[in-house]
Amino acid sequence: MTTIEGEVAPGFEPVREAFTANFTRRGDIGAAVCVYRHGRPVVDLWGGSADPETGRPWTRDTLQLVYSATKGVTATAVHMLAERGALDLDAPVAKYWPEFAANGKADIPVRWLLSHRAGLVALDQPVPLKEALAWHPVVAALAAQRPLWTPGEAHGYHGRTWGWLVGEVIRRVTGRTPGCFVAEEMVGPLGLDFFIGLPASERGRVSRMVYRRPDVDLTTLPAGSVPEELRVQVAAWRDPDSLSNRAYAVTDPAAIDFGSPDVQAAELPASNGIGTAHALARMYAALIGEVDGVRLLTPETLRSATKEEAAGKDQVMLVESRFSAGYMLPTMPVPMTGTTAFGHTGRGGSLGFADPEHGITFGYAMNHIIGGADDVRAASLVDALRKSLM
């Protein structure tokens, strides 16, 4: 039986119950969940195994790769720069990154990069993975790339390219890499256990990821056997030239081993943030209020940062999606607790978000990557949190 450690404030016991059930019924191997309310932690739990191969237990300071939940951290860095007047989200990207103007992109504003409207989800010629990890070659390739739809007229999830695009703007404006900016301006002041670009000294704390193949590979089924509501998506997954596939084939090889020391040490501001659930919840808490004397954004900046910028059918995911300038907004299947919430999910279910209406922030990280409609671990925790607020 999995031992659950940590603390839960009175009234938030349903979250502990849901967290325990994630281990007993929903497949968690090692995981942590944290909730802040009005700037203070009310749930801080962890349990299970950080490395099922060695039996290393998950502890308070176990680090976990959170995939695209990293985007919420990187977006926050951009809005901090905008608040300081160092960056204008409505200015052309080329104002800060002149090479970006190539191939008809001179007028694309920074805001469209953040809200997935730039049409730069893929590269006509993928770059070798080693060059992608080295930063500058892939950034040069994106600067030269033509948009794959008319910028501003549609949106589609820039799953991989978003980090290099937004991260290069940060680098051009500050002279610092995005990982360095996050470390100095967010991690340091708030005491966050979070890295974009993992130091070698911290690798021993990182959990080992475990991947579960789906019980049914829909792409191998006869077309008539695919559930009707999924047929458009499955057809796209089967087509190597679809945006759904090309968006994740930016590198050569397309598959990236996120457990690799080289990948974890690189800076991929869209997808390789490594930290704790507590760090995610604490960062979001400092967005909607003060945490130990630190607030990252003013209320006015936060309102601007979280207003809807894109909504409707996503050109990559082929489902309805909603984005502000960098954050996901509540929609199915993104679990959040209220209509004013904002945050970001990551592959396999990792999640960080804030709900200003309830003064709540949330972080969840786990090492069993399940994915698909059958994975309800994060949603179960959010449902339990919602009950705790009633």
N, C-alpha and C positions, 0 to 999 in steps of 0.2 A: 504493500500500500504506500502511495506517495505521501511524503511528509510535506505539509504546507507550513511555511514559516512567514513571519512578519506580523504586521499590526493592522487592525480594522477598527475604526471608530464606531461607537454605537449608532445604529441605524443603517449601517452599510454592510451588515452581515449577509444580505443576498448576494453581494459580489463575491464574498468568500465561498459561498455555497456553489455559485456558478463556476468559479475558478477550480474548485475541487472536482466538480462534475466534468470539467474539461479534461482532466486526467483520467477519471474513471470511465467516462462514456464517449469522449469526443476526440481522443487521440493525442492529447498533449504529452510530450516526453519531458521537456524542460521548458519553463515559462515564468514570466513575471508580469504582474499587473499593478498599476499605481493610479490613484485618483487624488487630485488636489481639489479642495474647495476653499474658495476665498483665500488663496495663497498658502494653505497649509495642507499637508498630506492627511487624508482620511482613510485611504487604503494603500498599503504597501506590502504586497505579497509575492512570494516566489516559491518554487518547488520543483521537484523532479531531478532529472539528470542533465547536466551540461554536456556530458560526453558519454553516450551509452556504450561506446566501445571500451572505455576505461573505467566507467562507473563514477567518474568525477561528478559530484553533486552540484546542482545549481545553487549558488549562494547570492547574498545581497549584491555583491559586486561582479557577478557574471555579466559579461558583455555579449550582445547578440547583434548580428547584422539585421537591419530592419528594412532593407530594400528601399522601395519608393517612399516609405515614410520619411526618408531623408529629404525629400523635396520640400516638406513643410519647414524644415530647419533652414534650408538654403533660401527659400522664399522669404523667411523672416530676415535674413541677412540683407536681402535686397531692400526690403521696406525700411530697415534701419538706415540704410544709406540714403533712401529717398527722404526720410524724415530729416536727416542732417543737411539736406540740400546738395548732397554730392552727386545725386542721380535724379533725373527727371524721367518718370515712367512713360511720359507721352512724347519724349524726344526720340528721334530716330536712333536705333541701335548704332548706326554708322557714325553718329556723333562721338561715341566713345570707342568704337571699334571700326575704323575706317574701311578695312578690308571687307567687312561684312556687306558693303554696298553692292558688291558684284552680283551679276545675274538678276537684276531687277529688284534688289532688296533694299535700296537706298532709303525708302520711306517707311519701312517696317519699324514701329515703335517698340520700345522695351516691353511695354504692357502686353503686346501680342506674343512675345516669347513666353512670358509668365503664364499666360492664359491659353497656351497651346493653339494659337491661331496663326502662327507664322508659316505653316505648311512645310516645315523642315523636319519631318519625322524620320527621314531616312536619307541615305547617301546613294547617289547613282553608282558610286564605286566604293564598297566597304573598305575600311582601312584595316591593316593588320592589327591584331589585338595589342601587340607590344607598343605600336604607335598610339593607340587609343589610351593606353595607360600612361604614356609619356606626355599627354595633354596637347602639346603644340601641333602635332600633325593632324589630329582629328579636328581641332579647332580651325586650322587652315582649310581643311576639307569642307567644313560646314560654312565657312565664309564664302567659299567658291560655289557652293551648292545652289541650284535653282529651287525655288519653292515648288512643292508637288501639288498645291492648289493655290488659287488666288488668295494671298494673305488677307486675313481679316474677314473673309466671306464664309469660312467654315472653321471648325475646330476639331482637333484629333489629338489624342494623347501621345505626347512626345516622350515615350517611356524612357529611352536611353539618351537621345540627343538633348533633351531639356537641360540636363546638368552641365554639359559643355557649353551650351548656348548662354544660359544664365550665369554660369560660373565664369565665363570669359568676360562678361560685362563687369562682374564684381572685380575681377583681376585688373581690367583696364582702368577702372575707376579708383581702385585703392592701391594698386601695385602689390597686392597680396593675393595669394591663391585663396579660393573660397574656403578651403579647410583651415588655412591660417587665420582668415578673418573670423570664422566661426569660433575657433579656439580662443582667440584674443578678446573678442567683443561679446561673446555669449557664454562659452564654456567657462572661461575664467571668472567673470563677474558673478555668475550664478552657481558655480561649483558643479557644473554638469559633468556626468561621466559619459561623454559622447565624442566621437572622432569621425571626421571625414578625412581619411588618410591615417591608418592605424600605425602608431609607432611600434617598432619591433618589441619594445619592452612590455607592451600590453597584450601581446598575442596569446600568452598563456591563460588569459582570463576569458577568451572568446569561446563560446559554445560551439560544438560541432553540429552542423546542420544535417538533418535527416530528411530525405525526400521520399514521398510516397507517390507512386504512379496512380493515376485515376483507375478506378475499378473497371471502367469502360472507356476505351479510346474512341471518341466519337468520330474521329477522322477515318477510322477503318471500317465504319459501318456503311452498308448500302445507303444511298441518299434517302431512300424512302423510309428507312428505319430511324433516322435522326428526328428527334422531337421537332415539331413544326416551328416552335418558337426559337429554336437554335439553328435552323437550317442556313440562314444567311451567314451567321458567324462561322459555322463549320465549313461552309463553302469557301470562305475567306481563308480559314486555317489550312485548307487543302491546296490553296493557290500560292505558290512561292512568290508570285509577283504582287500579291495583295499588300496594301498598306499594313494590314494586321500582322503580316509576317515580316515585311521589310523594316518596320519600325524596330524590330528586335534582331535585325541582321545588319547592324551598322558596322560590326567588326568582322574580321575573318581570322579564325572561325567565329560564327555567329554566337555560339554558346560560350558563356563566360562562367568560369569556375569561381564563384564568389567565396569559396572556402580557401582559395589559393592565397598564400602570403603576399605574392606580388599584387594581386587584385585588391586585397584588403589594405595594402600599404599605399596604393595609388589614391588619387582623389577623383571620385565619380560622384559629383554632387547631386545626381538624380537617384542614385541607387546603392551606394556602398557605405552609408553611414552605419557606424557600429557603436552601440551604447546600451543603456538600460531603459526599461520601461519608466523608471523613476525620472530619468533625464528628460524623456519626452513629455511626461506630465508636468514637470517643473518648468520646462521651457514655455509650454503653452500657458501655464499659470502666470508667467511673467509677461505674457502678451495681453492678458485681460485684466491684470491687476499687478499689485506690487508683491514681490517675493523677497523677504529679507532685505528690504530697501532697494531692490532692483526692479525696474519696469523697462521692458525692451521697446515698446511703442506707446505713443500717446493714444488716448481714445480716438482722437480725430484721424490719426494715421491708420489705426486699426479698422475704423469704419471704411476707409477708402480701400484698404488692403483686402477686405473680406466681402466687398460688394460683388454681385454676380457680373462676370465679364463674358462668359460663354455658357450656353446651355443648348440642349437638343441632341440630335444623333451625332455620336462621336465617329469621325471618319476612320479611326483605327480600331476602337473597341466595338463599333457597330451596335452600341446600345446608348441609351440616354445617359449623358454625363453633364455635370455642372462644375464650373471652375470660377474662382475669383482670380486675382492676379497672383497665382502661385499655389493657392490652397484648393482642395476639393471642398465642395459644398454638399449638404445632405441630399442624397438621392439613393435609390436602390441601385446596387446592394451595399452602399457605404453606410455602416451603422454609426449613428451619432444620436445624441439625446435631445436635440431641439432644433428648431428652424433657424436659429441664429448661429448654429455651430459651424465650425470650419476646421480643417485639418488635412490629414493625408493617410491613406492606407499604404501597405506594402505587400509584396508578394507573399502568399502563404498566410496572410491575416494580421501581420503586425499593423499597429494603428496608433496614431497620436491625434488628439483633437481637443478643441476648447469649445465650451458652451457658455458664452457670456451671460445669457439669460439666467442660468442657474449657478453661475460662478464656479463651474466645474471644468476640470481638465482631466485628460485620460491618456494613459500610455499602456500598451500591451506589446510584449515581445516574446517570441517562442522559437524553438529550433526545429520543430517538426513542420516541414513545408508540405501542406496538404493541397490547398487550393481547390477551386471548383465550387459548385453549388452545394456540395455536401459538407463544406467546412463552415460551421456556424459558431466556432469558438469565440471570436471577437464579438459577434452579434449577441451571443448569449451573455457575455460580460456586460455589454452595453444595455441589454434588456434588464439585467439585474440592477445595474446602476440607475436606470430610469425608475424602477420600482422603489429603490431606496430614496429617491427624491420626492415621492408622492406623499 
